[in-house]
Amino acid sequence: MANHAIPQHPGLVGAVPARGFPWRGGDDRPGEAASGRDGPAAAGARAVRRAPGGHPGWLIAPATLWLFVFLLVPLASILVFSFFTSTGFGMAPEPTIKNYVDYFEVEGFFDPEARKFLTPSVFLSTLGTTFRFALTVMVLCLLVGYPIAYFLALQVQAFKWQLALFLLCMVPFWTSYLIRAVAWLPMLGRRGLLNRALVELGIVEKPVSFLLYSEFGYTMALVQLYVVLCIGPIFFSLAKIDRQVLEAARDMGANAFQIFREIILPLSLPGVAIGMIFIFVMLMGEFASAVVVYGGKISTVGTVILNYYTFANYPFAAVNALMLMIAMMIGVVIILRVVDIRKQL
């Protein structure tokens, strides 16, 4: 029988070299191509394969340049400015550590006879207050957001309804952050909608004043503003769970609580961790809601930085910004220690 050449598809990287494939009419034994004796044809194929991509450094160059210009340079500038001397209307490049001393030092801290013995500075207390609000809002956002994400991912069967309801949850995010914060004023004021409803229902005799410009109103506003940041990651983590795994667990006799504890909760932890990181980072730098909803009656690190920046004390504002960044990094590390995202994914 005559030998007929079998036409080969060129594929993505060119034609396959004839040598090394006896069924194509070549004389080499199978495996010679893999051993490096496939001649110039295979070398040309490898050259064709490498050419279109170019050097991989060009792929990461834009992102590297962006991070260097808009992240590393500003952070380095803040660090340098924190050692400058404030002139009252700006700063002078005169190195000093007085800004850090003023941040940590409290007169009488080490004196057992002094009133401020072992009392942290007002700036450390403000950082602690900010941290406390962040943890409280994170827990409330998780309690509110997880059931919503669970319902969307595992209870709604049709994909179009999942997408529609998820977009509905994102609707508040389509408006300005400041507008969403200001919208709480007519809701929580003494003549607001909530007070009017309480009076008309007979729950209270006269409007209550603890709703607005209070810790309660501030916390509720923060939960409403940031809960959507945890709904998204948790929803996507839950949506990736194979329904057949849940059905298999039911067939083996597991009840709903066991399925949630052993399957759903562990698989959703990466989304929980990512959502908590988003909320924590945003809350630590929060300042607008403290001014609008709390009436400026509480200081957060964000409001302290804003005040010192307004008074042109840029070095001390830089010190507060650095301490805030360190606290944020510690918080993120703690979250990642509690939930190992790489192990869970």
N, C-alpha and C positions, 0 to 999 in steps of 0.2 A: 504494500500500500504506500502510495506516495506521501511524502511529508508535506503537509500544508501549513503555512504560517498562520497562527491564530492571532487575529488583530487584538491588540491590547488597548484598553482605555488609558489615556495619558494620566489620569488622576489629577491630584492637586499640585504635584511637584514634578510633573513631566513623565515621560515614558520610563517603564521599568527596564533596566539594562538586561540584555539577553544573556550575558555570561552568568554562570552559576545556576542556570535553570535548564536542565536537560530536556524537559518537556517542551521547551521553546526552540529546540534545535541546537543548543549550546553543547559544548563538549565537557564543560566543567562538572564536577560532582556537586550535589546539593550541599550547601553549607559553606562553600568557598566564598560566596559573597559576604557572609557574616564574618569570615575570618580575615577580611581585609584584602583579598586577592581578586577583587572584582574590577580592576582596571580603571581607566579614566572615565568610563561612562558613569559609574556609580559616584565618582568624585564630582562629576558635573551635576549629578542629581542633588548631591548634598549642597553644592554651591547654590543651586537654584532654590533649595529649601531655606537656606540661610539669608539669601539676599533681600527678600521683601521686608523682613522685620527690622533690619538695621540694628544698630547697637541699642541694647535695652536701656542704656542711660538716658536716651532721648525720651523714653516713655515716662520716666519719673521726674525728668527735669522741670516741667511746668509746676507739678505739685510741690516739689522741693523748693523752687523759687518762691512760690506763693507762701508756703509756711515760713520761709526765712524772712521775707519782707513783712508779712502781716502778723506773725506770731513771735518768732525769735527776737527780731529787732525791737518790737514794743516791749517785750518782757525784759530784755537787756537794758532798755532805756529806763524802765521803771526801777530796776535794781540800781542803776547808776544814779538816778535822780534822788533815790531815798537817802543817799549820803551827801547830797548838796545841802547848802545852808539857805534857810528861808530869809528873804529880805523884807517881808511884809507886803510886798507887791509883786513878788516873783521868787526867783531863786538865783543863787550865785554858786559857781563851781568851786566851792571851798569845802573839801571833805570834812565830815564830822559824823560822829555816832550819836549825837545828842537826840536825834529824832527817835532812834531805837530806845535810848534811855528813857525818854519821855513816854514812850509807848508802854514799857514794862514797869518802870519805877513808880512806886507809891511811897510817899514820905511816911516813915514809921512802919514799913512793912516788916522789918526785922527787929523792931523794938517791942518787947512784950508789954511795955508800959503805954505804948501809943494806942490811939483809938483804931488805927488802920493796920494793926498787927495782923499779918498773914491775909490781908484783904487784897484781892487782885485789883489791878488798875481798872479804870472805867472802860478802857478800850478792850481789855481782855474780857471784862464782864459783858460788853456789847457783843463781842465775838461769841461768847457762850450763849447769850440770848438768841442771837441769829441761828446758832446751831440747834438750840432747843426748838425754835419755831420750825426749822427745816425738818427735824425728825418728826415733830407732831404732824405736819402737813403731809410728809411722806407716808406715814401710817394711815392717815385718813384717805389719802388718794388711793392707796392700795386697797383699803376696805371698800371704797366706792368703785374704783376702776376694775378690779379683778372680776366681780360678778358681771359687770357689763361686758367685758371681753369674753368671759366664759359663755355668756348667753349668745353673743354674736358668733363665736367660733364653733360651739358644740351643740347649741339648741336650734339655731336657725339653719335649716337644711339647704335651702336654695342659695346659690352663690350670688344671684342678683340682689336678693334681700340682704344678705350679709354685707355686700358692698354699699347698698343704699343706706342701711342703718349705720354702718361705720362712717360714711360721709356725713350723716346727720350728726354724729358725735363730734365731727370735726368742724361743724358750722361755726361755733364760737371762735375758733381759731382763724376764721376768715376775716374777722374784724380787728381793728387796732387793739393792742394790749391796753392802752390807756383808756379807750372807750369802754372796754369790758370792766375795768376797775371803777370808772366813774359811774357805771350803770348800777353799782351797788348802793349809791347814795339815795336814790328814790325808793329803793327796796327796803333799806334798813333804818331810814330816818324816823324821827318821832311822828311825822305825818306820812311816812312811807307805806307801801303796800302791805308789808308784813304786820306793822303795828295796827293799821286799819282793820286787817283781817282778825287780829287777836281781840280787838275791842268789839267788833261786830259779832264775833262768836261768843262773847261773854267770858273769855278766858282771863282777861285783865280788865280793870275798870278804866284805866287811863294808859296812854302810850308809855311803853318802857323805854329807857334810855340806854340800856346796856348793849343794844344791837349794833349801833353805829359808834365809831370812834372808840372801839373796845377790842380786847383780845379776841373775843368771840367773833365779831364781825370781820376782823382782820384775818383770822384763821379760815373762816368760811369763804371769804373772797379768794384767798390763796388756793384753797382746794378746788374751787370752780375754775380758776384760771389755769391750773397746771394738771388737773386730773387727766386731761386728754393725752398728756405726754407719757402716761403709763398705760393707757388703754391700747394704744397702737402696738407697742412691742409685745405686750402680753397676748393681744389678739393674734398676732402673727405666729407667736410660739405655739399657742393652742391650735391654730388652724393647721399646723404641720403634723399634728398627731394623727396617726392612721386609725380610722374608725374600726378597722378589722381587729386591731389590738384590743380596743375596748369591748368589742363583741366577744372576742375570745375569753377575756376576763369574766364577762357575764356568764358565758357558757360553763366556765369552770367553777361557778358558784360565788364569785366575788360580789359583794353588795356595792351600792353607790359610793359609800364612804371609803371602802377599801380601794376601789378603782381610782378615786380622786387622790387618795394618800399615796398609793404605790405607783401610779402611772401618770395621771394628769399633772399633779403638783410638781413632781421632779422634772417633767419635760417642759413645764412652763417657767421654771426658775430662771433660765437665761433672759426671757422677756421681762420678768419681774426685776432682775438686776439692772438691765439696761434702762427700764423705765424709772427706777429709783435713782440711777445716776443722772439721768436727764433732769429730774425734778430737783435733786439735791444741788446740782450745779446752778440751776436757775434760781433757786430760793436763796442760796448763799449770797448772791449778788443783788437780791431784790431790794428796791428802795421806793419805787413809785407807789405801790399799794400802801406802804407804811405812811406815806404822806397823804394819800387821797382817802383811804378807808379808815386808817387809824388816826388821822388828823395830825400827824407829826408828833404824837404823844409818846412814841417809842423810838428808840434809836437802834438801827441795824448797822452793820458794817457798811452797807451801801449808802445809807444816809450820812454816815460819818465821812466817808470819802467824798460824797457830793458837797458837804458843808465845807470841808477844808479846801476842796478845789474851788468852790465859790469865793472863799477868802484868799485865794491865790497862794495858799500854803501848800505848794505842790510837793515838796519833799515829804511832809508828814502824810499827805494823801497817798503818796507812793508807798510809804511804810505800811499803812493800813491795807493797801491793795496787795502787797506781798504777803502779809499775814493771812489775808483772806484766801489767797491762792494756795498757801501751804495748808490751811485748814481744809480747803476743797480737795486737795490731793490726798490728805489723810482720810477724809471721808470716802473718797472713791476707792482707795486701797482697802479700806475696811469692808466695803460692799463686795469687792471682788474676792476678798478672803472668805467671806461668808458663802458666796456663790461662785464656784469655779466655772466661769462661762465656757472656757475651752473644753473642760471635761464634759459639760452637759450638752454641748452642741454636737 
